[in-house]
Amino acid sequence: MPLARSLSMTSLNGLPQWEDEDLPVEDLLLFEISWEVTNKVGGIYTVIQTKAKTTADEWGENYFLIGPYFEQNVKTQVEFCEPPNPAIKKAMDTMKSQGCQAFFGRWLIEGSPYVLLFDIGSAAWNLDKWKGEFWEVSNIGIPFHDREANDAVIFGSLTAWFLKEVHIIAHFHEWQAGVGLILSRSQKLPVATIFTTHATLLGRYLCAASIDFYNNLDQFDIDKEAGERQIYHRYCMERASVHCAHVFTTVSQITATEAEHMLKKSPDVVTPNGLNIKKFSAMHEFQNLHSMYKARIQEFIRGHFYGHLDFNLDKTLFFFIAGRYEFSNKGADMFLEALSRLNFLLRVHKTDVTVVVFFIMPAKTNNFNVETLKGQAVRKQLWDTAQSVKEKFGRKLYNALLKGEIPDLNKILDRDDITIMKRAIFSTQRHSLPPVTTHNMIDDSNDPILNTIRRIGLFNNRTDRVKVILHPEFLSSTSPLLPLDYEEFVRGCHLGVFPSYYEPWGYTPAECTVMGIPSVTTNLSGFGCFMQEHVADPAAYGIYIVDRRFRSPDESCNQLTQFLYGFCQQNRRQRIIQRNRTERLSDLLDWRYLGRYYMHARHLALSRAFPDKFEMEPSAPPKTEGFRFPRPSSVPPSPSASQHSSPHHSEAEDEDEDERYDEDEEAERDRQNIKSPFTLGALPQGKKKQHGEYRN
């Protein structure tokens, strides 16, 4: 079957070229196998979902995804259809004839890729036999009580059974899919295999135990650590997958270092994660969205802090942290400590800036907090009261003006109006502090975030310049408290703070970047390392990178505090300039650019699996040297970067710096900087450009 878009022979600038001009690419099929195809568990779902369009554009009808069948997911995400490829249809019919259910259709996401889903339950009767076969192949025993590992064996065995018909490339994500890779190699199937680890299994467990992980990478007794945590069989599945694959990849340089020690193999290619970037036709449109959603967050704040709303909302900044509730791994512990220090600095310097911090981290709850619901009800009641008085006032003013009179403002409000307003003011009185959580926590006394808040004393007192709100539930536009989706909420905030200790990539700061919202990350996250490599001065572009690798925890916390305090010192114009710069970095994270690393991995796998048919010039993986944003030469992004001799510089200095800033000129420089390394070089003599190659 011909490809709708053929494999690019020259690919993007910097990639090795094929030597054979007549490759049988029309016979190649690309399969990506993951437990998170149509099944959202974590960040791998986002990787596969967002990358699908770029890969489908390249491979067309020859691109397929394989995942597990879950009816509740399929109902809303998949449209069933017949397989277009006869070999796939034949393989599915064979499996169905032996009692194993497989479903085929299109995944209803951007790119509409084909998906093949295996019903794990229908094949569970083969579990003992397949576990025995897996033991014979790998000497890895799977305990009966580990449901997830048993499901992985069934899923992998079904995948290997299916991958027997044609020459294909199979890309496996994470250890749950690794059994299929191991069995495919043991059965010597004609398959070029790639294995990607998004985070090593043991690394995640060790970091969750608050161990000094990165300073002791070469000291761990890997087998002992995995055995003590009762994940030795899973670790063996992961390690065997890594060593069986033709090509091994990780998502970041920091994970590559980790894999070298944990899995005893360095990756062949680092494949950074991207997003599908949609640019607005007007540059200022994302700024308008920020203003619109910020106003809706302010409405929530008016209700939550009723009776204590003695701070200026126009001078209030919204910070947030979001993600899985991993208190230490996600850096919530350091963030809270930094907030305590920030609160002290803001109070000592008597600043008029207030910071409201949201923790969006799902936890077990018993529904909404009554006091929080009451706050939103009081706010709505006050709004209705103000509207009724305004309407009555307007009618009296209108009638007076019609008569040609200037109304007596002392008489325009009667006694009833005054009474209504007094009652409204009385209803806003409260004798308790605004709650620090929006929900009733099930295990309140043992919750690490709440216990840390109690220790540092951030209880939303009137004197506190830093206010804290824990929202232990995913955001939803249908919520009676904060009716915003996650994307809308992010756009309305000023700064995302993600000081993670263990973050193989980090989609949360990446999502902030593409929405033009500055963020804090660390040099222990894949995203932070990626930005350090590609941006000369990340802070100037709104990416603050905390050093958690080469500094002590206290020094890192002080650095984070300084970043937050410096951000609070920015004026409104500086924040707008910084958001413009942050949004321009989104081109760095576009799959149209980052997809080149996956293309290289596929080319490399083919050349290793079928060296007689596919040859590559010996070359290192694609580099992005020169692909680097320079330090902006215009107005500094924050007062801390301007190096003034005194802490309070004059307004005249601000005006001079504003005059030096030319947004269009700076944006054009950045666009040239990011595009130049991706221009296609001249094609070799006698070689025509293939249909479907990338054009920039």
Salt bridges, closest charged atoms under 4 A:
GLU32 OE2 - LYS51 NZ 2.47
GLU32 OE1 - HIS173 NE2 2.60
ASP57 OD2 - LYS53 NZ 3.07
GLU58 OE1 - ARG602 NH2 2.75
GLU61 OE2 - ARG106 NH2 3.36
GLU82 OE1 - LYS89 NZ 3.07
ASP146 OD2 - HIS233 NE2 2.55
ASP146 OD1 - ARG234 NH2 2.75
GLU148 OE1 - ARG234 NH1 3.36
ASP151 OD2 - ARG147 NE 3.45
GLU225 OE1 - ARG229 NH1 2.69
GLU228 OE2 - LYS224 NZ 2.91
ASP268 OD1 - ARG608 NH1 3.23
GLU299 OE2 - ARG302 NH1 2.45
GLU299 OE1 - ARG379 NH1 3.00
ASP310 OD2 - ARG462 NH1 3.29
GLU326 OE2 - ARG204 NH1 3.84
GLU326 OE2 - ARG324 NE 2.97
GLU337 OE2 - ARG341 NE 3.46
GLU337 OE1 - ARG455 NH2 3.38
ASP352 OD2 - LYS315 NZ 2.65
GLU371 OE2 - ARG430 NH2 2.76
GLU391 OE2 - ARG395 NH1 3.47
ASP414 OD2 - LYS392 NZ 3.20
ASP414 OD2 - LYS396 NZ 3.61
ASP417 OD1 - LYS392 NZ 3.25
ASP444 OD1 - ARG454 NH2 2.25
ASP464 OD1 - ARG347 NH1 3.55
GLU473 OE1 - HIS439 NE2 3.39
GLU487 OE2 - ARG491 NE 3.55
GLU503 OE1 - LYS330 NZ 2.98
ASP537 OD2 - ARG631 NE 2.43
ASP547 OD2 - ARG551 NE 3.86
ASP554 OD1 - ARG341 NH2 2.80
GLU583 OE2 - LYS279 NZ 3.29
ASP587 OD1 - LYS279 NZ 3.76
ASP590 OD2 - ARG592 NH2 3.06
GLU653 OE1 - HIS644 ND1 3.51
ASP654 OD1 - HIS649 NE2 3.30
ASP658 OD1 - ARG573 NE 3.16
GLU665 OE2 - ARG669 NH1 3.29
GLU666 OE2 - ARG581 NE 2.72
GLU666 OE2 - ARG584 NH2 2.69
GLU668 OE1 - ARG671 NH2 2.98
ASP670 OD2 - ARG584 NE 2.97
